[in-house]
Amino acid sequence: MYGEIKNALINDIETMKSNGLYKNERIITSKQGALINTNSQGKF
């Protein structure tokens, strides 16, 4: 039962990614302020 649902959700997520509708979240690794550090691309 879970396997079928899991495969359907994985397929839906892959479809969203290929259509440009999926966005990975960045994790803030510093204190919040004017500039922050994230886990993916440095300072913003």
C-alpha positions as a Markdown table, in Angstrom:
| # | Residue | x | y | z |
|---|---|---|---|---|
| 1 | Met | 0.0 | 0.0 | 0.0 |
| 2 | Tyr | 2.6 | 2.6 | 1.0 |
| 3 | Gly | 4.8 | 1.6 | -1.9 |
| 4 | Glu | 2.2 | 2.6 | -4.5 |
| 5 | Ile | 1.5 | 6.0 | -2.8 |
| 6 | Lys | 5.3 | 6.7 | -2.4 |
| 7 | Asn | 6.0 | 5.9 | -6.0 |
| 8 | Ala | 3.1 | 8.2 | -7.1 |
| 9 | Leu | 4.4 | 11.1 | -4.9 |
| 10 | Ile | 8.0 | 10.6 | -6.2 |
| 11 | Asn | 6.6 | 10.7 | -9.7 |
| 12 | Asp | 4.6 | 13.9 | -9.0 |
| 13 | Ile | 7.7 | 15.6 | -7.4 |
| 14 | Glu | 9.9 | 14.7 | -10.4 |
| 15 | Thr | 7.2 | 16.1 | -12.7 |
| 16 | Met | 7.1 | 19.4 | -10.7 |
| 17 | Lys | 11.0 | 19.6 | -10.9 |
| 18 | Ser | 11.1 | 19.0 | -14.6 |
| 19 | Asn | 8.4 | 21.7 | -15.1 |
| 20 | Gly | 10.3 | 24.2 | -13.0 |
| 21 | Leu | 7.6 | 24.3 | -10.3 |
| 22 | Tyr | 9.7 | 22.9 | -7.4 |
| 23 | Lys | 11.9 | 25.0 | -5.2 |
| 24 | Asn | 14.4 | 23.7 | -2.7 |
| 25 | Glu | 14.5 | 25.5 | 0.6 |
| 26 | Arg | 17.7 | 27.1 | 1.9 |
| 27 | Ile | 18.4 | 26.6 | 5.6 |
| 28 | Ile | 19.6 | 29.7 | 7.5 |
| 29 | Thr | 22.8 | 28.8 | 9.3 |
| 30 | Ser | 23.5 | 32.1 | 11.0 |
| 31 | Lys | 21.6 | 34.7 | 13.0 |
| 32 | Gln | 19.0 | 36.5 | 11.1 |
| 33 | Gly | 19.9 | 40.0 | 10.0 |
| 34 | Ala | 20.7 | 42.1 | 6.9 |
| 35 | Leu | 23.1 | 39.4 | 5.7 |
| 36 | Ile | 22.6 | 35.7 | 6.4 |
| 37 | Asn | 24.5 | 32.5 | 5.8 |
| 38 | Thr | 22.7 | 29.6 | 4.2 |
| 39 | Asn | 23.6 | 25.9 | 3.7 |
| 40 | Ser | 23.7 | 26.2 | -0.1 |
| 41 | Gln | 25.1 | 29.4 | -1.5 |
| 42 | Gly | 26.8 | 31.5 | 1.1 |
| 43 | Lys | 25.8 | 35.0 | 2.2 |
| 44 | Phe | 22.7 | 36.8 | 1.1 |
